[in-house]
Amino acid sequence: MAVLNVDLADRSYPIYIDGGLLRNEALIREHIVGSEVMVITDEVVAPLYLDNLLSILGGLRVQNKILPIGEEVKCMETVSMLFDGMLDARCSRYVTVIALGGGVVGDIAGFVAACYQRGVPFLQIPTTLLSQVDSSVGGKTGVNHPLGKNMIGAFYQPRCVIADLDTLQTLESRQVSAGIAEIVKYGLIRDAGFFSWLSENIDGLLACDQACLEHAITVSCKIKSELVSLDERETSSRVLLNLGHTFGHAIETELGFDEWLHGEAIAAGMVLASKMSERLGWLCSNDVAAICDLLARAKLPLRAPSGMTANDFLRHMSRDKKVSDDRIRLVLLKSIGSAELISDYPDHILTEILNEL
């Protein structure tokens, strides 16, 4: 079992990565506070893993809520419904919330835990590739607003992250590809050698080869845990994790959060960021071609949705959380393996790139 640590002083926590962890009763119960548990999951994950989890929580007072699937569920109405359920069940401030599912479930459950009675413990048990490598780590929780993705939320760290590799064997291929988009991001912003490894092993990842998955997830979580430990609230280096996200979130918002998967939108966003980096003289054409080739081999989109205009992008991007002094700040690539947040780019270059793609 690989064990990493997110170093945040008294709020530090481990990330466990291995197969069979959902059957590890001692590991899961070690991180539960008190005798009350609220499990939040969704209607796809529940038939696969909920009964197993409930069976190892025997003797505790356990409630569970099963959410519909889809990004559109990630809203304040769902949060309110979960609060109603917890209050009806008389959950106290000693209840432990467990997020069992993908990124949507993890973001909602974490936000509920952050807010319920001003904060209760929670555990992340991510069951998708994207959530195992990205959204379950780092304490970003929250919901979407019709005007923007993840605009309502809180930084609130879990007690642990338990990434069971066995859960990835039940994923649809499209979900695997979406997770690979975030894995590629780590190579691009921090580790050129890892990017090369991904280029050589992309077929193994697509086939959910256990050894490939374990290596990719471990490296991704190591990079993210290092950046989170340095900059929990995203005021400096952690912002580099948003490569492609300002563009990608605009796509998700324009499409209403329910047409493209998050990883698909981020892939197209990373192409836009790469093209803009090339136009600014940082990346060479061969670098951009290598990035596009890897994303294409991962069965990810390289272009924005048909019909989405530069004005559509700019309208949504102007509400991005990284906007400062009315400037859209972008994470761009100085080279493969090195990224930087910039705001002093010529506006016409951004507009040209958006029109081209």
QUIBELJO-V848716 format. One record per backbone hydrogen bond with DSSP energy under -0.5 kcal/mol. CO is the residue of the C=O (numbers start at 1). NH is the residue of the N-H. If there is no record, write none. Layout:
co:nh
CO:NH
CO:NH
This chain:
co:nh
2:17
4:15
5:7
6:8
6:13
8:11
9:12
13:6
14:161
15:4
16:163
17:2
18:21
18:165
20:23
21:24
23:25
24:28
25:29
26:30
27:31
28:31
29:32
32:34
35:61
36:96
37:63
38:40
38:98
39:41
39:65
40:100
41:67
42:46
45:48
45:49
45:50
46:50
46:51
49:53
50:54
51:55
52:56
54:57
55:58
57:60
60:62
61:37
63:39
65:41
65:67
67:43
70:73
71:74
73:75
74:144
75:79
76:80
77:81
78:82
79:83
80:84
81:85
82:86
83:87
84:88
85:89
86:91
87:90
92:95
94:36
95:97
96:38
97:99
97:123
98:40
98:100
99:101
99:125
101:127
102:106
103:107
104:108
105:109
106:110
107:111
107:142
108:112
109:113
110:114
111:115
112:116
113:120
115:118
116:119
121:97
122:159
123:99
123:125
124:162
125:101
126:164
128:132
129:133
130:134
130:135
131:136
134:137
139:141
139:156
141:154
143:152
145:148
148:145
148:151
152:143
154:141
154:156
159:14
160:124
161:16
161:163
162:164
163:18
163:165
164:167
165:168
166:169
167:170
168:171
172:175
172:176
173:177
174:178
175:179
176:180
177:181
178:182
179:183
180:184
181:185
182:186
183:186
183:187
184:188
185:189
186:190
186:191
187:191
188:337
188:338
189:339
191:195
192:196
193:197
194:198
195:199
196:200
197:201
198:202
201:205
202:206
203:207
204:209
205:208
209:213
210:214
211:215
212:216
213:217
214:218
215:219
216:220
217:221
218:222
219:223
220:224
221:225
222:226
223:227
224:228
225:229
226:230
227:231
231:234
236:239
237:240
238:241
239:242
240:243
242:245
242:246
244:248
245:249
246:250
247:251
248:252
249:253
250:254
251:255
252:257
253:256
255:258
261:265
262:266
263:267
264:268
265:269
266:270
267:271
268:272
269:273
270:274
271:275
272:276
273:277
274:278
275:279
276:280
277:282
277:283
278:281
284:288
285:289
286:290
287:291
288:292
289:293
290:294
291:295
292:296
293:297
294:298
295:300
296:299
305:308
307:309
309:313
310:314
311:315
312:316
313:317
314:318
316:319
317:320
320:323
324:327
327:324
327:329
330:332
330:342
331:244
332:334
332:340
335:337
335:338
338:334
338:335
340:332
340:342
342:330
346:349
346:350
347:351
348:352
349:353
350:354
351:355
352:356
353:357
357:304
